Amino acid sequence: MSTSETNQQSAVLYLRVASADQRDQREGISQQRAACTREAERLGAVITGEYVDVGVSGNRGNRSGLRGLLRRIAEQPVSYVIVRDRSRLARNPVDDAAIRQHLDQVGVGLVSAENSDDLPTADELLRRIR
């Protein structure tokens, strides 16, 4: 493996729509995927996986796509989890904090494709100055 291959940053995408309408689901997922893919390109990261929850509220922490994402990063770390915006990951503040803490603990950056003003967590800030 070459040095450039070992230094390649990787990313997984997390996409979620709450709507039960199939057209809304298709369009919502397509729009999120496009935004997240552009962000991965901007970061120079290769997308190595995609996790999707369809027709599921962000207030529910027990989502199959989210569980798969968390299992994946525990088994195969990546550089980034990319979401269109952080509300796709969780709407419940307690779930949001727990997910972000888990990502911090395993050293995975959470990137929001459309909300560049999202504030980093304290752990993210500390990691940047180390």
N, C-alpha and C positions, 0 to 999 in steps of 0.2 A: 504494500500500500504506500502510495507517495505521501509526502508531507502535506501537500495541498488537500489530499483526500481525508487525512486524519484531522485537519484543522477546519474542515467544512462544518458550518453550523447547520443544525437540523431543527425542524419545527413540525409540530402537529397542529392541526386546525380543530377548533371546536365550533360547531354550528348548531343553532337551536332556533326553532320557531314554535310558538305556542298555538298558533291557529290550527283549527281542525279542518279548514277548507283546503282541499288538495291544490288548487291553483296558488293560493297564498303560500302554501308549503313549498311548492316547486320554485316559485319566484323568490321567496325569502331565502331559501337555502342557496340558490344560484347567486343572488346578490351578495350574500355573506361570503360564499366561497371566492367570488371574484375579488372582493375587498381584501380578504385574508391572503389570497395568492399574491396580489400586488404588494402587500406588506412584506410577505416572505421574500419576494424578489428584491424589495428595497433593502431588506436586512442582509441579503446574500445568503439566505438559508434555503436548504432543500427541504421540501415538504415530505415527511416520511410517514404520515398517517393523517386520517381525518375521522373525527368522531361527531356523530350527528344525533340529535334528539328532535323528533318531529311530533308536534301536537302535545307538547309537554310544557307546563309552566316552569319558569325559572324559580318559582317559590318552592318547588319540590327538589329536595336534595338527592333523592334516590332515583336518578335517571340512568338508564342503561348506557347511553353514550358517555355521560360524565364518569360513570363507574369504569368504563373501558379506558377512558383517557387517563384517569388516575392510576389504574392498574398498569397501563403501558409505561407511564413515566417512572413508575417504581421499578419496573423490570428493565426498561430500555430508556435511560435518560435522554432527553433532548435539550437543545439550547432554549427553545421557546415554545410556549403555547400561544397561538394567535387566535383571537376572537375579533369579530367585527366591532363590538363594544363590550365592555365588561358586564353589562346587563344580560348578555347572552349566557354568560357563565353562571351567574346567580343573581336573583333579585332579593333574596332574603339576606340581610346584612350579616347574620350569624354564619350562614353557609358561605357567603362571600369571604368572610374573614378566615374561616377554616380552610377553604380551598387555597386562598392566597398564602396562608401560612404553610400549608403542605408544599406548595410550589417552591416557596422560599427555602424550606428545609431540604428539598432535593436539588436545589440549585437551578431551577427552571424559571426563566423569565416569562412573565405574562405580558403580552403585547396586545394592545387594542388598535385595530387598523384604522378606526375612524375617530377615536378620541385621543388625540395626541396630548391633550391636556390632563389625561388621567395621571394622578399623582402616584409615585412609586411608594411601596411600603417602606417601613423603617429598615427591614432586612435588606431590601433592594438597595437602599441608599448606602447602608454599611458595606455591602458587597462591592459597590462601585468605588469606595475609597480605600479598600484594602489593597 
